[in-house]
């Protein structure tokens, strides 16, 4: 029986964070690559939907790929590659644009929010910001993906992907696997240390509350020790009333394998909680930073992994994308 196929990606729009690691990347390394036929992709084309610095996108794409390997992804067990190096993504994206409707695209919450932000800054909104869910659908459907691990912010896009697969199959014949969303148990939903009501995101405007995977140990300690807590002095796990303390307990639990509510009982002061959380994060990230440094010093190895991954991904995607081209009436190449 064939293995379940999983597709996941990281966007090189900022440095990867503790939230990326605890929310997804650690699970990819510890579980997904072992139980499934898994593809992990640096989705660099998605970084072009807004104003960007080409050199920075290139640099962050390489850094993201290196970090995927540093957290433990094994290229002998899974496929690690860069999206733009596999032409089938762009080829299939246009067919998905021809399958989707304008109304579907404009209903995407992320488009509304990001477009509003661009306009507020006085910038123009790129067409690709509107159409990029078609590219996201292509990313997934090109590989016959069965499962897509998604967070709340991507659930709407995955639902659109499913709709497009069903619609294409009904119009042109069975071509695509209709993927399902999976909502894995996340070790911790890591919030911004300076604003515990907002997710720790790599593209946030301020970096004071974001722990990056490559932050030096002293920088990590400083950020955690300066984390926002709450009114009162007792250490209680209550996300609604005590979001700052709850965030620290979530992070500590994710790093040590404990339960947040149980850990709370061991502390009588915020300072002690912050100190232990800081050290737990430092120790969790130490091997990742060390392995990243080793890999970054051997750029030839990382390049060879990405080339092999792109070759493997291309072999998987091309037959299905070619079939989709024939299905819609295009002449074979």
C-alpha positions, 0 to 999 in steps of 0.5 A: 500500500502506497504511503500517504503523501504530505506537502508542506512549505515555508515562505522566505519572507522573514527569518524562521522563528521559534513559532515555526519550529514548535508549530510545524518544523519539529513535527515534520522532522520527528513524525511526518517524514517517517510516516509519510511520503513527504515533500517540504518546499521553500515556496519562494514564488509566494514571496514575490506577491509584495514589494521585496528585495531580490537579494533578501529573498535569495538569502532567506530562501537558502537560509530556510532550506538550510534550516529545514535540514538543520532541524532534522529533515533527512533528504534520504527520507523526504524531498526538500526543494525550492518551489521555483526550481520545479517549473510544474508549479507555475505551469499548473498555477495557470490552469488553476487560475482558469478553474477559479473565479474572481469572486473566490479569489477576492473572498480570501481573508488574507488577500483582503488584509494584505491588500488593505495593508499595501494600500494603507502604505500608499503602495499598489496591490500586485495582481499576484497577491490576488491570484496566489491561492491558485499557485498554492493549489498548484503546489499541492495538487501537482503531487497527488497530495493526500494530506496538508497540515494547516493552521487556522490562517491557511484553512481557507486556502486549503478549502479553495484547493479542494474546490478547484480539484473537484471542479477540475475533475468534474469538468475535464475528467479525474486528474487530481487527488482531492487533498484533506486538511489535517490539524495536527496537535501543535506543541504550542501556539507561540505568541509574540512575547511583547504582544501575547494576543498576536501570533509570533510571525516572521513578518511582524513589524517589530522583532522585540517579541520574536525569537528567531531560530538563529538568535544567539543565546544571549539574545534569546535570554534578553527577549524572554526576560523582557516578555510581557506578563500580566497584572498580579503576581501569582503564576496561573495558566489562563489564556484568556485572563493571563495571556502573557504568563500562559504564553511563557508556560506554553513555550516552556511546556513545548520545550520540556515536554511538560503540561502548562497548567502543571508547570504553573504550580512550580513557580511563585514569581514571573522572574523564575518562570522567565529564567527557566523558559529562556534557558529551555529555549536556548537549549532547544535551539542550540543543536539547530543553530550548531547544525545550521552553522555546519551546513551553511559552511558547506554550501555545496552540500545544501545545493546538491540536496536542493538539486536532487530534491527538485529533480525528484519533485519534478519527476513526481509532478510532471506526469500529473501536470502533463495530464492536466494540460491534455485534459483541458485541451492543450496539445502535447509537447 
